[in-house]
Amino acid sequence: MLLAAYAAAPRDSDGNGTTPEEPAAVHTGKKPEITDVRFGSITVDGKVFVKDVVFENGKVRERKKGPSKARRAEFGHTPLTERENIPWKCKTLVIGTGMQGRLPVAREFKEEAERRKVQLILLKTPDAVKYFIEHYGPDINAILHITC
């Protein structure tokens, strides 16, 4: 869905998405319709995703967790790290930590959010979806882990 536009998006020196000084991307304005959230899948605007998803500026894409896999042994699970392509251009970033809340979020990720002045909201994924939809607007993005 977002591949060409997203691939061309500016990156910071670490390749982690845009820097906070750059102008905000255009928000589509349309609230996503999330109709089903269950272990292993989420349905957004009629499309079923079977991988973690990222909502950025009104668009949805699959999470690419490859850059975080190197830390899997440290956490016993692939964590969420600042090395991924994170949707930092927001005031609030909602993290769905899984159905049982087991997604590890690296300390460095939290520090990067603080450095960028992005408020993190960490909730189990079903609660994160509710929060994201209730507070939806141009200043909120989300990363949703759909398993554990």
C-alpha positions in Angstrom: 0.0 0.0 0.0 2.6 2.5 1.1 5.7 1.0 -0.3 6.9 3.6 -2.9 6.1 6.6 -0.8 7.5 5.1 2.4 10.7 3.9 0.7 11.4 7.4 -0.5 10.8 9.0 2.9 13.7 10.9 4.4 15.8 9.1 7.0 17.9 10.3 9.9 21.6 9.4 10.2 20.7 5.9 11.5 18.1 5.2 8.8 15.3 5.3 11.3 12.7 7.4 9.6 12.5 11.2 9.5 13.9 13.5 12.0 11.7 15.7 14.3 12.9 18.9 12.7 11.4 18.0 9.3 7.9 19.1 8.4 5.1 16.6 9.2 3.9 14.2 6.5 0.5 14.8 5.1 -2.1 12.9 7.1 -4.9 11.2 5.2 -7.5 12.2 7.8 -9.5 8.9 7.4 -9.8 7.0 10.6 -8.9 3.3 10.0 -11.6 0.8 10.5 -10.2 -2.0 12.7 -12.9 -4.6 12.7 -11.1 -7.7 14.1 -8.2 -8.1 16.5 -7.2 -11.6 17.5 -4.1 -13.6 18.2 -2.1 -13.7 14.9 -4.3 -11.3 12.8 -5.8 -7.9 12.6 -8.3 -6.6 10.1 -7.8 -3.0 8.9 -10.1 -1.4 6.3 -11.2 -4.9 5.2 -7.6 -6.2 4.8 -6.4 -9.0 7.0 -2.8 -8.6 8.3 -1.0 -11.6 9.8 2.1 -9.7 10.8 2.5 -6.8 13.2 1.3 -3.5 11.7 2.4 0.2 11.8 0.0 3.1 11.4 1.7 6.2 10.2 0.0 9.4 9.0 -3.3 7.6 8.3 -1.7 4.7 6.4 -1.0 1.1 7.5 1.9 -1.1 6.7 3.5 -4.3 8.0 6.1 -3.9 10.6 9.6 -4.9 9.4 11.3 -6.1 12.5 14.5 -7.4 10.9 16.7 -4.7 12.4 15.6 -5.8 15.9 16.1 -9.5 15.4 19.8 -9.2 16.5 18.5 -8.6 20.1 16.1 -11.6 20.2 18.4 -13.7 22.4 18.8 -10.9 24.9 15.0 -10.6 25.3 13.8 -14.1 24.5 11.6 -12.5 21.8 12.2 -10.1 19.0 11.9 -6.7 20.8 10.8 -3.4 19.5 13.9 -1.3 19.1 14.8 2.1 17.7 16.7 0.4 14.8 13.4 -0.3 13.0 11.6 2.1 10.7 9.6 3.8 13.5 6.8 6.4 12.7 8.3 9.1 14.9 6.5 12.0 13.3 3.8 12.3 15.9 3.2 13.6 19.4 1.9 10.2 20.6 3.0 6.8 19.6 0.8 3.9 20.8 2.5 0.6 21.2 0.3 -2.6 21.2 2.5 -5.0 23.2 0.6 -8.1 22.2 -2.5 -10.0 23.3 -0.8 -10.8 26.7 1.5 -7.8 26.7 4.7 -9.7 26.1 6.4 -7.6 23.4 9.6 -6.3 24.9 10.3 -2.6 24.2 14.0 -1.8 24.4 15.3 0.9 26.8 17.0 2.6 23.9 13.6 2.8 22.1 12.1 4.6 25.1 15.1 6.9 25.3 14.7 7.8 21.6 11.1 8.6 22.1 12.0 10.9 25.0 14.7 12.6 23.0 12.2 13.2 20.2 9.5 14.4 22.6 7.1 11.6 21.6 4.8 10.4 24.3 4.7 6.5 24.4 1.5 4.7 25.3 2.2 1.0 25.9 -0.9 -1.2 26.2 -1.9 -4.7 25.4 -2.9 -4.7 21.8 -6.7 -4.9 22.2 -6.5 -1.9 24.5 -4.0 -0.1 22.3 -6.4 -0.4 19.4 -9.2 1.1 21.4 -6.9 4.0 22.6 -5.6 4.6 19.1 -9.1 4.8 17.6 -10.5 6.9 20.4 -7.7 9.4 20.1 -7.1 9.2 16.4 -5.9 12.3 14.6 -2.9 13.8 12.8 -0.6 13.6 15.9 -0.9 9.9 16.7 0.7 6.8 15.2 0.8 3.2 16.4 2.7 0.0 16.2 0.7 -3.1 17.0 2.1 -6.5 17.9 -0.5 -9.1 17.0 0.7 -12.2 18.8 1.8 -12.8 22.4 
